[in-house]
Amino acid sequence: MAIRKFRLFLASGLEKEEQWLTAMSAKGLHMTKYKLGFYTFEEDKNKAFVYQIDFQRLATDDYIQLYEDAGWNYVDHSIGLFHYFRTDASNEAVPKIYSDYESVMETYKGMIRFYLIIFAFLLLSQVGALLTWKGYALQIFTTAFAGAVVVLYIYMLIALKRKINFYKRS
């Protein structure tokens, strides 16, 4: 039986998402699908998996095969960029997807580049609203919502930059 749960994570919180998915799996709920914050799980108390998420723009069949050859099974993706992998929790020989700091840093840098582009479009989309400002309730609501999204983006970009700086110092 499929079980659906809703949970949102920022891109800067990949480790938290991985930990949550791994903890859910330890309870017998194993992710099979992801869509817009909704996780679909299958229930099986006899299994447990460890989850890893990779940020990759071009996920080719060769890319997926590379990780499967290393012991990671492909589960699903989010917006074609965040790829979910899992391996049996009892398999201690399977290394993390990224075990070197340079690869982790490059992943975070790729996320920053991607989200900066979206952030720029978000800001540009608000220019029209500001130029045609009449003070209507709907304009106030949408501007407040956009402002909250801008604050969230700034927080996420700062968190990603801090992660990069952490790995530079390590």
N, C-alpha and C positions, 0 to 999 in steps of 0.2 A: 504494500500500500504506500502510495506517495504522500509525503508530508511536506507542506510548504511553510516556510518561515520568512518573515521580512526583517531585514537588518541592513543598515547602511554603514559603509566604511569609506573613509577618504583614501585617496591613492597613497597618501603618506602613512596610512595605517595598514599596509599589507601584512606586516608581521602579526598584528592583532587579528586580522581576518583569518590568516593561516592558523593561528592558535585556536580561534573559535571553531573553525571547521574541524580541526584535529580533535578538539574537546567534544564536539558533537558526534564525531565518529566513534570516540571512546565510549559514548553513551549508546551506540548502536544506530546512529543516524548518519548515513553516508550521502554526501552531495552527489547529485547526478546532473543537475542543471541549474543555471543562474540566468535571471532576467530582471533587470531594473530593480535590484534590491531584494528580489524574491528568490530564495534558495529552495530547490526541490531536493528532498532527501528520500532515500529508500531505507527501510528499517531492516537491520540484520544484526542481532546482538552477538553473533558468532564472528564478526569481522571488526577490524579497527584499522584505520588508515591515517597516515600523516599527509597533510596537504601542503603544497607549495604553489605560489602564484608567480608567474613570470610576465613582465611587461615586454611585449615584442610587437613591433608594427607589422612585420611580414612573417606571418606564421605559415610557412610552407609545409608540405608533407615531410620534407627532409628535416625541418626543424623539429616537428613532432616526433619523427622517428628517432632522432638523436636522443631525445629525452626518454623515449620508450626503451631504447637500447641500454640506457643507463639505469633502468628500473623504475621509471616514472610513467604511470598511465595517464593519458590525456582524458580529462573529464569534460570540460566545457570552456567557453570564453565569454568575456564581457566586452562589448563594443569592438570586438575583433582585436583588442590590444592586451587585455589581461587574460592570461591563459592559466587555467586551473589544472594542476597535476596532483596525483596521489600515488602513494606506494603503501604496501602493507606495513603496518606499524611494527610487526615483528622482524622486519627486514632491516637490521642495523647496519648492513654493509652499504646501503644506498646513501650516497652523499647528498647534501643539500644541492639544489639546482645551481646556486652560485655559492662557491666556497671561498672565492678570493675577493678582496676588498675592491679591486679595480673593476671587476664585473658588476658588483653591487653599485658602485658609484656611477658607472655608465648607465645602468638601468634608471637610477634616480635622475640623472641628467636628461635622459630621454623623456622621462615623465614631465620634468620641468619644461622642456621645449614644447611638448605636446600641449600642456595645460596653459602655457603662456600664449600660444596661438588662439586657443579657445577664449582665454581671458581678454585678449585684444578684441576679438569679435564681440564679446559680451559688452565691453565698454563702448565700442563703435555703435552697437545696436541701440544704446541709450541716448545717443546724440539726437536722433529724431524726436524722441520723447521730450527731451529738454527744450528743443527748438520750438516745439508746438505746445508747450506747457500752458494749460488753462486752469490747472488746479482742481480738476474733476476728481471725484473719489476713486475712480478706476485708475487714473494716472498716479495718484498718491499711493494706492495699493501696489501697483506694478513697480513703481520706483522704489518703494520700501522693500519689496521682494527682491528686486535686482540688487539693491544695496546690501541686503543680507547675503546674497550669493557672492557679491564682490568681497565682502568680509571673509566669507568661507574660503574663497579662492586664495585670498592673501594669506590666510592662516595656513592653508595647505601648501602653498608655495614656500612659505617660510619654513614649515616643518620639513619639506623635501630638501631645502638648502641646508638646514641643520644636519640632516642625515648625511648629505654629501660631505660637509665639513667634518663630521665625526669620522667618516671613513678616510678622509685625507690625513687626519691626525693619527690614525691607527697604523 
